[in-house]
Amino acid sequence: MEQLTSKYENVFIVSPDLTEEAAKALLEKFTGIITANGGIIDNVSEWGKKKLAYLIDDYAEGYYYVVNFTSVATLPAELERVFNITDGILRSLIVKLDK
């Protein structure tokens, strides 16, 4: 039976304490999780270092990344679980896009 797939947008903010290489390594880690679980990366945007609207863990800025991907419905929950246990991630949000 073929599993239904949906399009998702993931935005996450990485701590500014990390080096640029470490931030890119986190990006590769999360895109790797998506592809390893059968997802397809549609687009990756690196917004760079931006000022936050409010302090998060005493940080006033962070590195922003946006990843658009297509996957089965169970992958976003697994991705959120990994975001929550990864050091260096200030915030993350995964949104299902409308058709």
N, C-alpha and C positions, 0 to 999 in steps of 0.2 A: 504494500500500500504506500502510495506516495504521500510524503508529509507536506503539509501546507507551509509555505514560507511567507514572511512579511519583511518589509523594509523598516529599518530602525536607524535612528540618529543617536549617537553617543557623544556627549560633551564631558570632558573631564579636565580638572585643574590639578597641575602638579606643583609641588612646593618649590619656591624659588631658591631654597637652600641647595637643591640638587644641581649638579653641573648639567650643561646642555647635553652631554653624552649620556648621562644617567637618565635624563628626561626622555631622550629618544629611545633608550633601552626599554623604558616603561611602555612607550608607544608600541614598540615592536613586540613586547610581551603580550599586550592586549590584542593587537591585530593577529598575533600567533594563536591566541586562544580562540578567536573567532574562526580562523581558517581551519584549525585542528578539529573543531566541532562541526565542520561542514558548512560554515558560513562563507559568504562571499563579500569581500571588501569592495564597496562601490566607489568610495572617495575618502581621502584622508586630507584634512586641512590643519596646518599648524598655524595657529593665530599668534603664537609667540608670547612674550611676557606682557601682561596687561595688569592694570590697576584693578583691584577688587572693589566692588560696591560697598563692602563692609569687611571688617577684619574677620578672618577665619583662622583660628588657632594662632592669633597674634601676627598673622601675615597680612600685608597690605597689597601684595601682588602675587601673581602666579603664572605659570605657563599653561596656556589653553590649547587643547587639541579637540578636534571634531572628527569623528569617524562615522561614516555612513556605511551600513552593511545590510545584507539580506541573509536571513537565517530562519530556522524553525523557532517556534514560540518558547522553547525551553532554554535557549542559549542566553537571552538577556538576564534571566535570574542567576545563572551560573556566573556570568560576567560581573554582575553586581556583587555577588559573594566575594569574588576575587578582588574587586575594587575595595571592598570594606576591610580586607585583611592585608592590603598592600601598603607598606610605609611609603610616604611621599605623595600620596593622593589626598588632596584637600577636599575635593567634591567631585561627584560624578552624577550624571543623569542620562538615562536611556529612555528615549521616547519612540513609540511606534508611529510611523508616518502613515498618513491617510493615503488611500489609493487614488 
